[in-house]
C-alpha cells in the first residue's frame, strides 16, 4: 500500500515547468513537425515527419497520437519506479507506433513512403528516460554544461564516425537511417539520464539544431527565465538564421 501511495503522489520527485513551440520556418510551405507535452504525466514527444503529399504531416501526427495513447495515466503510474519496465514500455511503444504508421501508409497509396523521426522523454522520480529514432535530439543542461544525450541516426552522422566531416557533400544531411514508418533494422536508442534540481532538458527537431549552434542553444536556455521564453528565442533565432526547415523545441525546467 505504501508503495502505491508513493507512486500516486510522486514523493521525492523533481518539480518541473515546461513549454513547447513549433514553427513552419521560412522555406517550407507546411509544418510536418508535431509535438506533445503531458505535464502531469511528465511525458514529452517531438516528431519530425517526412514524405510526399501530406505524408510527413500524417506520419508525425500518428506517431505522437500513438505514444500518447500508450502512455496513459494508468500506464505511467504502473511503470513508475521500475526502470526496466519503463525501458520495455518505451521500446515496445515505438514498435507499436511504427506498425501504426506503416499500416496506414499501406492502406493509403497517397501516404506510401511516409515516415517520421521521433523522440520521447518520460521523467520518473529524479530520472529522465529518453527513446528515439532519427535525428531529433535531446540535450541536457546541468551545472557542468550542456550535453547532447542522443546520437543522430543519419548517414551524415555515420560518415562522421568513420572520420568524414558532418557537412560532407556526399550525402544530404536529411537522410536518416532509422525512422518510424520503416522496418526497424536496429532498435530505437534508449537513454537513462539522472537529473538534479535546476537541470534543463531540450527535445528538438533538426530544424532547430541545424540552424542554431550548440553553444548558442546553451546560452539562450541558460539566460531564459522560463521554458516559454527559451522556446520563443530558440525558434526566433532559427528563423533569423534562415528557417530552412520546420522548427520544434520542447523544454523542461527541473
ABEGO torsion letter per residue (X at the ends): XAAAAAAAAGBGBBBBBBBBBBBAEAABABBABBBBBBAAAGBBBBBBBBEBEAAAAAAAAAAAAAAAAABBAAAAAAABGBAAAAAAAAAAAAAAAAAAAAAAAAABAAABGBBBBBBBBBBBEABBBBBBBEABBBBBBBAAEBBBABBBBBAAAAAAAAGBBAABAABBAABBABBBGBBBABBBBBBBBBBBBGBBBBBBBAAAAAABBAAAAAAAAAABABAAAAAAAAAAAAAAAGGABBBBBBBBBX
